[in-house]
């Protein structure tokens, strides 16, 4: 089941952007220094809007855990072909599957994801969504269906680094980039979930803070909670 339903207009990268500087009053404490490794935006104002609603936990899983997850999902994925036409034009160069049952190692990882990403007692969408992007694949700007998904989306990134871009629906000239390093966990909550489109940049557009982020085949293991 694909839950991507709304696609925004094409977004063109601006030539200039402002990064949250070392001296900015918006940066306080050691967590802010860590944050600047994965958060970059068109202005300090837009960064302040998303702060608290987005999170990237680098190295959330180990190489061994990544291998365990990959072996489980690859069994189902390799039977499918990459598709380059999506029913609502949201994804290009992908294949996907869903899983309800997981091995011991993978289930332990997913329990950790649920513990850090979702409010205690939050009802979760049953099957885990597994999305496999070809090296040439990308995800266009969209907002996941509010009919099926609640306030939080959390995804593990396997096999490749990538850049996720968020753009507010009401001001398409603003943007926020999140560096999703391999084996990281990203979390979108509340306003970032409902008021911003999100996308995975194609390889030729994949830059973070002016630095190239090479895209390879990327698998995301995505957990969502139910609407309440």
C-alpha positions in Angstrom: 0.0 0.0 0.0 1.5 3.3 -1.0 0.6 6.2 1.2 2.0 9.1 -0.9 -0.9 11.1 -2.3 -0.1 14.8 -2.6 2.6 16.2 -4.9 3.7 19.8 -4.9 4.9 21.9 -7.7 8.5 21.4 -8.9 11.0 23.2 -6.6 14.0 25.0 -8.0 17.1 25.4 -5.8 18.0 28.9 -4.9 21.6 30.1 -5.7 22.1 31.4 -2.2 21.1 30.2 1.2 21.9 31.0 4.8 23.1 28.5 7.3 22.6 28.7 11.0 25.8 30.4 12.1 28.0 29.6 15.0 27.1 32.8 16.7 23.3 32.6 16.2 21.2 33.0 19.2 19.1 30.1 18.0 21.9 27.7 18.7 22.2 26.8 22.4 23.9 23.9 24.0 25.7 20.8 22.7 22.7 19.4 20.9 22.6 22.4 18.6 26.2 21.7 17.4 25.1 18.1 16.7 22.1 19.4 14.9 24.1 21.4 12.4 25.6 18.2 11.1 22.3 17.3 9.6 20.1 20.4 9.4 20.4 23.2 6.8 18.0 25.8 5.6 17.2 28.8 3.5 16.9 31.1 6.6 17.2 31.0 10.3 13.5 31.7 10.5 12.5 28.5 8.7 15.0 26.5 10.8 13.3 27.8 14.0 9.9 26.7 12.6 11.0 23.1 12.1 13.1 22.8 15.2 11.5 20.3 17.6 9.5 18.8 14.7 12.4 17.1 12.8 15.2 14.9 14.0 18.0 12.8 12.6 19.8 10.3 14.8 23.0 9.4 13.1 24.4 5.9 13.4 21.1 4.7 14.9 21.9 1.2 13.8 25.2 -0.7 13.4 26.6 -2.2 10.2 25.6 -5.6 11.5 22.0 -4.4 12.2 21.8 -2.8 8.8 22.9 -6.1 7.2 20.2 -8.0 9.2 17.5 -5.6 8.0 18.8 -5.7 4.4 18.8 -9.5 4.3 15.2 -9.6 5.5 13.8 -7.0 3.1 15.9 -8.0 0.1 14.1 -11.4 -0.1 10.8 -9.7 -1.0 12.3 -6.8 -3.0 14.4 -8.8 -5.4 11.2 -10.4 -6.8 10.0 -7.0 -7.9 11.1 -4.7 -10.7 11.9 -1.0 -10.3 9.0 1.1 -11.4 9.4 4.5 -13.0 5.7 5.5 -13.1 3.9 5.9 -9.8 0.1 6.0 -9.5 0.2 9.6 -8.3 3.5 10.6 -9.8 5.2 10.8 -6.4 8.1 8.4 -6.8 10.4 7.6 -9.7 12.6 4.5 -9.9 11.3 2.5 -6.9 10.0 -0.8 -5.7 8.3 -1.4 -2.4 6.9 -4.0 0.0 5.4 -4.3 3.4 6.2 -6.6 6.3 4.4 -7.6 9.4 6.7 -10.3 10.7 10.4 -9.7 11.4 13.3 -11.7 12.7 14.6 -11.3 16.2 17.3 -8.8 15.4 15.1 -6.7 13.1 12.2 -6.7 15.6 14.6 -5.4 18.3 15.7 -2.6 16.0 12.1 -1.6 15.3 11.2 -1.6 19.0 14.0 1.0 19.5 12.6 3.0 16.6 9.1 3.0 18.2 10.5 3.9 21.6 12.3 7.0 20.5 10.0 8.2 17.7 6.4 7.8 18.9 4.4 8.9 21.9 3.9 6.2 24.4 0.7 4.3 23.7 0.4 5.8 20.2 -1.3 3.2 17.9 1.0 2.3 15.0 0.2 1.4 11.5 0.5 -2.3 11.4 2.7 -3.2 8.4 6.1 -1.6 8.1 6.6 0.1 4.7 9.9 -0.7 2.9 10.8 1.6 0.0 13.7 0.7 -2.3 15.0 3.6 -4.5 17.2 2.8 -7.5 20.4 4.9 -7.7 18.5 7.0 -10.4 15.3 7.1 -8.3 13.9 9.9 -6.2 10.9 10.9 -4.3 9.0 14.0 -5.4 7.5 16.6 -2.9 4.5 15.1 -1.2 2.7 14.9 2.1 1.7 11.4 3.3 -2.0 10.7 3.4 -3.6 12.0 6.5 -6.3 9.3 6.0 -3.8 6.6 6.9 -0.9 8.3 8.8 -0.9 10.1 12.1 1.4 12.8 13.5 4.7 11.0 13.1 6.8 9.3 10.5 10.1 7.6 11.3 12.5 6.0 8.8 15.7 4.1 8.8 18.1 4.8 5.9 19.9 1.7 4.5 22.7 1.4 1.9 23.2 5.1 1.0 23.3 8.7 2.3 20.7 11.0 0.9 19.2 14.5 1.4 15.6 15.0 2.4 14.1 18.5 1.6 11.2 20.0 3.4 9.2 22.9 1.9 6.4 24.7 3.6 3.1 24.4 1.7 2.4 28.1 2.2 5.8 29.5 1.1 7.6 27.5 -1.5 10.6 29.8 -1.6 11.6 28.5 1.9 13.2 25.1 2.4 15.0 22.9 4.9 17.4 20.1 4.1 18.1 17.1 6.3 21.2 15.0 5.7 20.0 11.4 6.1 23.3 9.5 6.5 23.5 5.8 6.0 22.2 3.9 9.0 20.5 7.0 10.5 17.0 7.4 11.7 14.9 10.4 10.7 11.7 11.5 12.4 9.1 14.0 11.1 6.5 15.1 13.7 3.5 17.4 13.8 4.0 20.6 11.7 6.9 19.1 9.7 4.6 16.2 9.0 1.4 18.1 8.1 2.6 21.6 6.9 5.7 20.7 4.8 6.2 18.6 1.8 9.1 16.2 1.9 11.2 14.7 -0.9 14.4 12.7 -1.5 16.6 14.6 -3.9 17.8 12.9 -7.1 21.5 12.2 -7.4 22.3 15.2 -9.6 20.6 17.6 -7.1 21.9 15.8 -3.9 23.8 18.5 -2.1 23.9 19.4 1.6 25.4 22.7 2.7 27.1 23.0 -0.6 28.7 19.6 -0.5 27.8 16.7 -2.8 26.0 13.8 -1.2 26.4 10.9 -3.6 23.2 8.9 -4.0 23.3 5.1 -4.4 20.6 2.5 -4.1 18.7 3.5 -0.9 16.2 1.4 1.2 14.1 3.1 3.8 12.2 1.2 6.5 9.4 3.4 7.5 7.2 3.3 10.6 4.0 5.5 10.9 1.4 5.9 13.6 -2.3 5.9 13.0 -4.4 9.1 13.0 -6.3 9.7 16.2 
